[in-house]
């Protein structure tokens, strides 16, 4: 088996391939939060096209997207979150991350 460039160990859990063990662990945590009703609309690998002046520059692919609720458990008290689990932040990732945050300001962007 060839070692990853960034020393991550790809992991398969329930037939789903994750880029690292840390990503697989976070996915399990998010599933539990979903089952507990703390988050809704959990989605893996959400895609966001990144356009500047009507020109598609690239697509940002996050690790997860979900709707997070505050104590009121109402839609008014909810936040759309996009989360990415990163061990190494490459220059390309940093650029896409900044561009996605600028183009989608209504979303809360989190690195975990």
N, C-alpha and C positions, 0 to 999 in steps of 0.2 A: 504494500500500500504506500502510495506517495504522500509525503507530508504536505500539508497545506502551506501556502505562502505565508499565511498569518498565524500558523500554529493552531488553528481551530480544528476540532474533530467533528466532521459531519456525523449527525446522529439521526436514526430513524426511530420514531415512536408512533405506534398505531398506524403504520404505513405512511406516515408523513415524514419527509426528509427536512431536517433542520440544518442550518449552516454550522451550528455549534451546539455543544451540550448546554451552554448557558441559554441559548435561544429555546431549546426544547424545554428547559426548566421553567422559563418565563411563560411559555405557552401553557404549560400545565397550571401555573398560578392563575393565568387569565381565564382558563376554563373553569376553575373553581369560583372565581369572582363572578363569572357569568351564571353559573349554577346557583349561586347565592343571591342573584338579582342585583348585585352592585354595579354591574355593567351589562349593556345590551348591545345587540347588533355586532357581535364580535366577528371580525373578518380577518383572515390571514392574507398577506401579500397584496394590500390595496395599491392600486396604480393611480398615479397622478400625472397627467400630461403637463409638461411645463412649456408654456408658450410665452414668447416675448414679441410684441408687435406683430401678432398673428402668425408668427413663425414658430413651429414646434422645435424646441431646442433638444429636449430629451424627455424621458419619463422617469419619475421617481417612484420606486417600489418600496413601500414600508414593510415592516414585519407584521404589524397589526393595526387595525382601526377598530374603535369601539366607542360607544356612548357611555360616559361615566356619569353617575348620579351623585348629587350631594345628599345630605340628610333628609331632605324633603321628598326624595324619590319621585320628583315630577320632571316633566320634559323641560319646564322653565328652569329647573335647577340642574340641568344636564350640560355636559361639555363633550363635544366630539374630539376624540384624542387619536392621534397617529403616533405610534411608538416604534422605535427602532432599537434593536439590541446590537450594540457595536463594541467589539473588542479593539479594533483598529479603525481609526477615522482617516480614510485615504483622502487625498486632495479632491478627487472626483466626488466622493461622498459629501465632503464639506460644502462643495459648490452646489450640488443638487439639493442638499438640506437647506441651505440659505435661500435658494431660489424657490423651493417649495413653500417655505415659511412666508416668504414675501408675496407669493401668488395666492396662497390660501390662508389669509390672516384669521379667518373664522375658526380655524382648527388649532387645538393646542398640540404642539409638537414636543414629544418627549424622547430623550435618549435614556435607555436603561442598561 
